Amino acid sequence: MDHLDRQILGELIDDARKPLARVAKAVGAAETTVYQRVRRMEERGVIRGARLAVDWDEAGLGVVAIVSVELMQSGSLQDAADRFAEVPWVQNCFAITGEFDLLLVVRAHSSAHLGEVLEEIRTAVPGRTRTVVVLSTFFEGRIPPIGEA
């Protein structure tokens, strides 16, 4: 990625629905150039779609928990992640270092629903879990500056 790609990406991060004509004007490039650059970034997987910013409380999924998982059976982390991906309430799954193997971010409707989701997680992959319930979210989904070290 060169400087122009990073500028284009920065514009789209601010508003993924911004018309490419406005992006082109903001970065000082021709609209066709911006279109080609965006298409190339999509083909390379740099841009993997656009997502909504969701107010999870308003959407009815205000309970969030962080679940650490230590796998008890041999097998790949990818296999475990694939099984967790089948649990619709698991929002993120990360391979981690330390005492646990995976870290899950889970959303639920209520504390009772969270209990059901945790049971689904325990059933999906045998292992030991540790759950932390989030009390407040000060910010989330931040995107770091593109192109800065």
Residue, then its C-alpha position, 0 to 999 in steps of 0.5 A: m500500500d502506498h500513500l494514496d491507498r492509505q489516504i483512500l482507506g482513511e477516508l473510507i474508515d471515517d464513512a464506508r458509505k462515502p461516495l467515491a467522488r467525495v473520496a477522490k476530491a478529498v485525496g486529490a485524485a481522479e475518481t477512476t483512480v480511486y475506484q481502481r485503488v479501492r477495487r484492488m484493495e478489495e481483491r487483496g483483502v485489505i478492504r473486506g466489506a463495510r460494517l454497521a456501527v451498532d448500539w448493542d444496548e439498543a439492539g438488545l444485546g447489551v450483556v458482553a462477556i470475555v471468555s477465556v478457553e483452555l482446550m482439553q482435547s488435542g486438535s487445532l485451534q482452528d478446529a475449536a474456532d470453527r466450532f465456536a463460530e457456530v455459536p451465533w452469540v460469539q462475536n470474536c475469537f482470538a488465539i492468545t498466549g498464556e494460560f488459555d488458548l482462545l479468547l471469545v467475546v460474547r454478546a447476550h440479551s440478559s444474564a440468564h441468556l449469557g448462562e445459556v450461551l456459556e453452556e453452548i460454548r462448553t458443549a461446543v468444545p471441551g475445555r476449561t473456561r473463565t468468564v469476565v462480564v463487562l460492566s461498562t464499555f467506554f469505547e470499542g471498535r476503534i480503528p488505529p491510524i492507517g500507515e503509522a508505526 
